[in-house]
Amino acid sequence: MSERLSQIAYESLSAEVRPMADYILSISSAGLGGPYNALLRSPVLAQRTLDLLDYLRFNTSVPKRLNEFAIDRKSTRLNSSHT
C-alpha cells in the first residue's frame, strides 16, 4: 500500500486553487510536483506558504546577490553526497 499522495492534475484543480497553481508553474522547475502537490490540497496553507516563499526569495532585506548566494550554497549542500 502506497501512502504517497497521488499527483494532482492541473485540469482537476478548483477555480480557487488554479491561480496559485499558475503562479507555481511560473516560478518552479518542478511543476506542480514535490511539495506543491501536497500544498495545493489546502488552499489556505498553499497561499500562506507561497507568500512566505515570495518574501524570502524576492522581498527580503538581504541584498539580492547574498540571498542568491545563500540559495545556491544550500542547494549545493542538499544535493551533495557527502556531509
C-alpha positions in Angstrom: 0.0 0.0 0.0 1.4 3.4 -1.0 0.9 6.2 1.4 2.0 8.9 -1.0 -0.3 11.5 -2.4 -1.3 11.0 -6.0 -0.2 13.7 -8.4 -2.8 16.4 -8.9 -3.6 17.2 -12.5 -3.9 20.9 -13.3 -7.3 20.1 -15.0 -8.7 18.7 -11.8 -7.9 21.9 -9.7 -10.7 24.1 -8.5 -11.1 27.7 -9.6 -9.9 28.8 -6.2 -6.6 26.9 -6.5 -5.8 27.5 -10.2 -4.3 31.0 -9.7 -1.9 29.5 -7.1 -1.0 26.7 -9.5 -0.4 29.2 -12.3 2.0 31.1 -10.0 3.8 27.9 -9.0 4.2 26.9 -12.7 5.7 30.3 -13.4 8.4 30.0 -10.7 9.0 26.3 -10.3 11.1 24.0 -12.5 9.4 21.0 -10.7 5.9 22.0 -11.9 3.1 21.0 -9.6 5.1 18.1 -8.1 7.1 17.8 -4.9 5.8 19.9 -2.0 3.4 21.8 -4.3 1.4 18.6 -4.9 0.6 18.5 -1.1 0.2 22.2 -0.7 -2.5 22.5 -3.4 -4.7 20.3 -1.4 -5.1 23.0 1.2 -5.6 26.4 -0.5 -5.1 28.4 2.8 -1.8 26.6 3.6 -0.7 26.9 0.0 -1.3 30.7 -0.1 0.4 31.3 3.2 3.4 29.2 2.1 3.7 30.9 -1.3 3.5 34.3 0.5 6.4 33.3 2.8 8.4 31.9 -0.1 7.8 35.0 -2.1 9.0 37.2 0.8 12.1 35.1 1.4 13.1 35.0 -2.2 12.1 38.4 -3.6 11.3 40.8 -0.8 13.8 40.2 2.0 16.1 43.0 3.3 19.1 40.8 2.5 20.9 42.1 -0.6 19.9 40.1 -3.7 23.3 38.8 -4.5 23.8 37.5 -1.0 20.3 36.0 -1.0 21.0 34.1 -4.3 24.4 33.0 -2.9 22.7 31.5 0.2 20.2 29.7 -2.0 22.9 28.4 -4.2 25.0 27.2 -1.3 22.0 25.5 0.3 21.0 23.7 -2.9 24.6 22.6 -3.4 24.7 21.2 0.1 21.3 19.4 -0.2 22.4 17.8 -3.5 25.8 16.8 -2.0 26.6 13.1 -1.5 28.9 13.9 1.4 28.4 15.7 4.7 
